[in-house]
Amino acid sequence: MPKKLTNLTVIILAAGEGKRMKSALPKVLHPVCARPMLGYVLDLVKQLKPKKTITVVGHGRHQVEEFLRGARTLVVRQKKLLGTADAVKQALARLSGSSGTVLVLYGDTPLLKAGTVEQLLDAHAKSRADITLLTARMDKPAGYGRILRDKYGSICGIAEEKDADDFQKETKEINTGIMCFNTRSLKEALKLIKPSPRTKEYYLTDAISILYRRGGIIEGVVLEDAQEAMGINSRKELSVASSLMQGRINDGLMERGVTIVHPPSACIAYGTRIGRDTVIYPFTVIERGVKIGNRCSIGPFIHLREGTTLGNEVVAGNFLEVVRSSVGAKSFIKHFSYIGDSRLGRSVNIGAGSVTANFDGLKKGNTVIGDNAFIGSDTVLVAPVKIGARAKTGAGCVVTRGKQVPPGSTVIGIPARPLVKKHTR
């Protein structure tokens, strides 16, 4: 980041209701690849290393504040949702002095990259502008505010979609909403912004025309990929953003040595760790926090849920669900199984159709399976249960609750009982 912008304050606007989401969950907490979209914005800000970060909350503030607990941000409440200018004004009231730069971001833009924002800040520092906007060009800009330029090509204002005339609607350059200000200029403009006659809200975009009329310098940086600054306001846009983020996650994994046979059908959550030379087959769902070792084979048609850890060279095959379980290196779970709340050792074989019955209707129970154990096809392990190292269960066996199968032994039947070998004369 340019040295001139070391005195940087970031304001994240996260107070909106998001009516089009039609949800009790605050908009900024809706997940994108299993992570609240606001979390991605916080990550971006962390990379910028600002002097201060302020997050403005409003609708559903208790839920948003709970998510922000522990984050390096000052939380400011917008008591009445009176628009973006009012939200920024509430945040600025917590700043002392009028020097430095204010960067305004939004909690519903999870696709924005730190490099893009650094480019915006760099341009702002070099031009010493009052405002520098991040703009984009779109073939079909319906719904976005249009950038207005004077006869010299300088930015002079923004026409919101609902207020734009037919000529202005033909403009392809749109406002992303992301902008940085000279702090003093921003405070002066906020004093002059008036509420919209229609909505009675105060719009931050009005600061552009106000400062232009006062002789201020208004600059713009054109974003190459307009989707990067996409704000999420509906379930459809949430789906689009999730698809784009999934592509980034999958690309990153492949760059680090993971093979994803069919990326469009691989749903891999943010925060998943997968080792080199692991192969992910089609129609795989991997939830957040799952850890997978090197040289594993995963899928197809598999669901690895939170709390799952797979060691190196594990084969986790088709039609398999694993949750809150650890699987040791070189273990083999190939077909039609459910492994829940379990700890499997090394080189364990789980036969087709075997399940851990981990829930008794009131609480979850744990299953422990020792190294080199062999679980026969269609075995049911009624937790809590412990299978010793090198032990075997026969096909269709049911090991009942609280039982322990000794190391090296074999059990068969329903309920499971030790295999008695008959001696011949």
N, C-alpha and C positions, 0 to 999 in steps of 0.2 A: 504494500500500500504506500502511496506517496507520503513523504514525510510531512508535507503541508497539511495532511488530514489526520495527524495523530490525535487531534482534539475532535474526535468523532463521537457523536451520539446517534444511536440507532433507536428509532421508534417503531415498534411492531403493532400494527392495528389488528386487534383480535376481539373486537367487541360486537361485531355484527351478528344478527340473528340467523341469517341464512334461511329465509322463509321458503325458498324453492327446494330446499333439501327435505322439507316436510319431516322433521325429526325432532325428538326431544333432546338429542345430543347436540351440543354447540357445534357449529359448522367446522371450526378449526380443529376439532378433535376427531373428525371422521377419518378413518384410517386409509392410508395409501400404502399398499403392500405391507399391511399389518402394523403400520406406525401412524399415529396422529399426524396430520399434515403440518401442524404447528411445529412438530419436532424437527422437521427438515429445515424450517426457517431458522430455528434456534441453532442448528448445526452451521448453517451459512453464516450467521452473525458471529458465532464463535471463531470462525476462520478470519473474519475481518478484524478481530481484536479491538473493538471500540473502547473508548474511555468509559462510556456508560450505555446501558441498554434499558429501555423502558418498554414494557408491554401494556397496552391499554386493553382492559377487559370490560365486558358489559353483560351481554346476554349469556346466561349460564355461567356467570363468573365463578361460582363456587367450584364447578367442575374444571374450568380452565385454570383457576388458581391452584387446584390440587395437582393438575398436570405440571404446572410451573414450579411446584415445590422443589427446591434444590437447584433450579436453574439460575444462572447468573444474570438475573434481570430484576429490575424494580417494577412492581406491578401497580398500575394506576387504574382506578375504577372510573368509567364513564357512566355516571348515574342515569342520565337520560341519553338515549341514542339519537343525538342531534347532528350526525354526519361526521365526515372525516376531518374537517377543519376543527370542529369542536373537540374531537378525540385528540388531535395533535396539540391543541391548546391546553387540554388537561395535562398532557405529558410535559409540555414545556414549563408548566407551573412548577415542576420539580427540578428545573435546571436553574442554576445560579449563573448570572452573567449572560452576555450576548455574543460571545465569540465562538468560533469553531463552525463545524458543519453538522447538519442534521440530515440523516438518511431515513426516509420513510419506507417501510416495507409492510407487507400484508401477511397475516397468518394463514391465508388460504392460497398461497402461491408456492407449493412445495417443490416445483420443478426448477425454480430459479437457481442458477449456479453462482458460486462465489466469484469465479473469474469474470462473469458478466458484470457483477456489481463493482468489482475492483476497477474494471474498465470505465464504468460510469463515474466512480469517485476520482479516478485519474483525470478524466476529461474535465470534471468540475474544478479540480485543483489547478489545472493548467490554464483554464479560461478565466478563473476567478469570477465565475458567474454568480448571480443571485440565486438562480435555480437551474439545475440540469436535470432534464427528463430522460427517462428510458422510453423510447418509442419503438414501434414495430410497424412493418408493412404487411397488410393482409389483403388477399384478393376479395374476400367476403367479410368486411369488417362490421357486419351488423351486430349491434349490441354494445359496441365500444365507442368511447369518446374520440372525436376526430381532432387531429392536430391542425391548428390554424396557423398559417404563416402570412406575413405581410408581403408587400411587393418586392422586398429585398431578400425574401426567403427566410427571414427570422421568425422564430416562434412567437406568436402574439396572443395565443389563447387556446382553449379547448372547447369544442362544441359537443355537449353530451348528446347521445343518440336521440333522446326524446325531445331535445331542443333544437337539433340541427335542421337546417333547411335542405331542400333537395340538392343544391349545389354542394353543400358541405358534406352530405352523405356520400357523395361520389369520391371523397378523399380516402385514399388507401392507407395513409399513415395514421396509426391509432396510438392512444395513450395507454400505457401499461399500468399507470398509477404509481409506479416506482420512481421516486425523484429524490434529489438531495438539494439542500438549501444552505445558503449562508444564514446562520442563526439569526443575526440581526434583521436581515431582510424578511425572514419568515415571520418573526414577531410583529414587524410593521404591517405585513400583509394581513395577518390574522385579525388585526384590529379593524380592518376595513371590509372584511368579508361579511356579506349580508345573507340572511336565510333565503332559500329558494322560495319563490311565491307559491309553488305547487306543493312541495314536500315539507317546507319549513325547516329543512336541514341546511347545515353550513358545509359547503363543498371545498375541499382543499384545492381543487383544480382552479377555483376562482382566483387563487393567489397569482397565477400566471398572468392573466390579463391585468390585474391590479399593478403588479410590479412592472409589466411592460409599459403601461401608461405613465408610470413614474420614472421611466428611463432606465429601468433595470436591464441586466444582461440575462437573457434566457437562452440556454443552450440545450441541445438534444443529442443523445447517442442512440443510433438505430440498432436494435437487436436483430441479429441475423436469423434466429429461429424464434418466431413469435410464440410458439407453444411453450417455450421456456418460462414465459411470464404469465401463463394462463392462470387466471383466478378460477377457483372452483365454487360454483354457485348452485349446482344441481347434481342429481345422482348420475346423469349422463356424463357430465364433465368430470365427476369423480372417477367414473369408469375409464374415461380417456386418460386422465392423469395417472391412474394406476397402471394402465397398459404401458404408458411411456416410462414410468418409473421401473416397471418390471423389466423392460428392455435394458435399462441402465444397469440394474442389479445383475441380470443374466450376462450382459457384456463384461461386467467387471469380473465375474466368476470365471468366465472363459479366458479372459486375459491372464488370470492367475493360475491357469492350468487345469480347469475343470471342463470336462466334455459334457455339453448339453445337446442331446441328440436332436431334439425338436423344441427350440426355445419358446415358440408361441404356446406350447401346452405345458410349460414348466412354470408353476406358480411358487416362487421362492421368496419368502418374506425378507424384509429388511433385517439385518443383524444376523443372518444365517452364516455359519462358518463351514466351508467345505474344502477338504484337502485336495492336493494335486492328484491328477490321474484318476479321480473319481468320475464315474460316468452316470449321468442323470438321464434316464429313459423317459419317453413321453408320458404325459398325464400324471405328473408328479406334483404333489402339494406338500410344501415344506414350510411350517410355521416359524414364527420369529423365535430366535434363540437356539434353534437346533444346531448341534455341532456334529459334523461328519468328518471322519478321518481320511487318510490317503488311500487311493486304490480301491475304493468301494464301488459297488454296483447297486444303484438305487432305481427301483421301479421295473417296469411301468405300472401305472395304476396303484399308487402308494400314497399314504398320508402319514407324514411324520409331524407329530404335534409338539407343542411346547414342552420343554423339559427332556427332550430326547437327545442322547449322545451315542454316536456310533464310533467304535474304534476303527483302526486301520483294517482294510481288506474285508470288511463286512459285506455280505450279500443280503440285501433287503429287497425281496422281489415283489411280484405283482399281487394286487389285492391284499395289501398288508396295511395295518394301522399300528403305530407305535406312539405311546404317550407317556411322559414322565418316567422314562426308562433309560438305562444304560446298557449297551450291548458291547461285549468285549471283542477284541480283534479276532478276525478270521471266523466269526460266527456266521451261521447260515440260516436265514429265515426266508424261505423262497416263495411259499404259496399260501394264500387264504388264511392269514393268522391275525390275531389281535394280541398285542403285548402292552399291558398297562401296569404302571407302578411296579416295575420289575428291574432286577439287576441280574444280567446274564454275564457269565464269565467268558473266557477265551474258548474259541473253537467249539461253541455249542451248536448243536443241530436241532432246529425246530421243525418238526414234520408238518406236512401240509394239513391245514384245517385245525391246528392246535391253537388254544386260546388260554389266556390268563383271566379267570373270572375274579376280577379285582374289586367288585362292588357288591356288598351284601344287602343293599337297600338303605343302609344308614351310613356306612363309612367305607373307605377304600382300604384294601389290604395289600400287602407287599408280597411279591414272589421273588425268591432268590434261586438261581440256577448256577451250579458250580461249573468249573472248567471241564471241557470235553464231555459234558452230559449230552445224552441223545434222547430227545423228546419225540416219541412216535406219533404218527399221523393221528389227527383227531383227538389228541390228548386234551383234557380239561384240567387245569390247575386252579383249584378253588382257594384263593388267597385268604389268610396268609399261609404260605407253604414254602418249604425249602427242599430243593433237589440237590443232592450232594454231587461232588465232582465224579465224573465218569459213570454216573448213574444212568439207567435207562428206564423209559416207560413204554409199555406196549401200545400198539395201535388201539385207539378207542378207550384208553385208560382214563379214569377220573380219580385224581388225587384230591382227597377231601380236605376241608379246611383244618388248618393246624397241624397237618401231617408233615413228617420229615422223611425223605427217602435217603437212606444212608449212602455214603460214597461207594461207588463201585457196584451197587446192587441193582436189581431189576424188579420192577413192579408191573402188574398187569391187572386188568379187570375193573369192575365197578362194584364197590369202591376199590381203589387200588390195594393190592396185597402182594407180598413178596412172591416171586416166581420160585416154585419148588421144583428142583430138578429130580426126575425119577431115575433111580439106579436100575440098570438092567443086569440080570444074572448072566 
